[in-house]
Amino acid sequence: MAAGNLTPTSYIDHHLAYLTKPIGDGGFWTLHLDSLLTSALLGIIGMGFIWWVVRGATAGVPDRRQAFVELLIEFVDDQVKGIFHHGDRHKFVAPAALTVFVWVVLMNAMDFLPADWMGLGTNLISEHGFRIVPTTDVNMTFALSLSVWLLMIYFAIASKGFGGWLHELFCTPFGVKPIWAAPLLVPFNLLFNLIEYVSKPVSHSLRLFGNMYAGEIIFLLLWIWAASGLVGTAFASVLGLGWAIFHILIVLLQAYIFMMLTVVYIALAHEHH
Amino acid sequence: MNINFTLIAQAIMFALFILFTMKLIWPYMLRAIEARQKAIADGLAAAERGHRELEEASQSADQTIAEARGRAADILAQTERRATQLIEEAKSAAKGEGEREKAAAKAEIEQEFARAREQLRDQVAALAVAGAEKILQREVDAKAHSDLLESIRGQL
């Protein structure tokens, strides 16, 4: 759009460009304003809506709005109830799961907004690029998964004590018996646990990122096709519709998986071996 | 894939959203849902209690009716017994009265009869004396012949 001569590469590059703002020296000290802005807006809208409904919640017959929110909350609560048996889930895990689910669903759902039409609006903010799907930003998904990772470690230490956590780090899952094999088993245990601690947040975040990013790319490829002529527009529209419908499933499923894994990881952290 | 400070900013945002949900959303919703669950449970319990009370009431009503019926039957039986007794008593009293009357009448008749006989005897004796006087043509000394007269009177 903004680029003069449109090639597939420039088109995709354009749509996947971030609105960046350097806040210091070096590549790390940069902010993706688009991801931050969209995710903050969606979080405020989503959680704010629920808060607004919940503030007026009645114990009597709920209206449609409240019934919808209750349905959502009870759905999340049911999932958490099935996984988390390590204390009062209402204190932290269930609210966290609700936050994750609602936020991720909303961020994923930004994928449904037609990229080029949105561009008309976002161009006013930034002509260079504005990514409206925060979960296609690896910073976003890693922010979530690393937060969960920290919570995992926090709850592991909180429930087992620092000594217990270190013990599990070195002495599980293979154990240290027989004692003559301990020097061999301890490094293996540590290696195994380290791999687990690295793979959990990586897979947690990349699963979401990969799904959403791939979805976005497919949309963009279809829109490139749509720009190639009348036949291409017709085909791309039909396929785009099909992909969008299929994408509803992916959006909800990925949010659900992300929430479930969050709960599972926190529950596992409470478990004593 | 460029990891940058966005990650940390998003993580802070995430923490704030979780905190918001924890403090301002979850407790209110939970309260409403639990209050409703309690109301429903109370309602069900009340219905159950009402049901049980109805059952108990109908049971006690049945019992009362059965008792009343039994009492009525008792009273009826007692009354019948009493009536029979009264009839028997009346009957026996009447019978006794009748007997007594009969006996009195009989006694009176006998008395009358005895008196009449006595009179008759006196008259016959007088008649016999008079006859004998006629036959003897003289007066009979009642004193002198009192033994004789007495024996005649005795024979009559």
Interface residues (C-beta under 8 A of the other chain):
Chain A: I23 G24 G27 F28 W29 T30 L31 H32 S35 L36 S39 A40 G43 M47 I50 W51 V54 R55 A57 T58 A59 G60 Q66 V69 E70 I73 E74 H90 K91 F92 A94 P95 A96 L98 T99 W103 P134 D137 V138 N139 M140 F142 A143 L144 L146 S147
Chain B: M1 N2 I3 N4 F5 T6 L7 I8 A9 Q10 A11 M13 F14 A15 F17 I18 F20 T21 M22 L24 I25 W26 P27 Y28 M29 L30 R31 A32 I33 A35 R36 A39
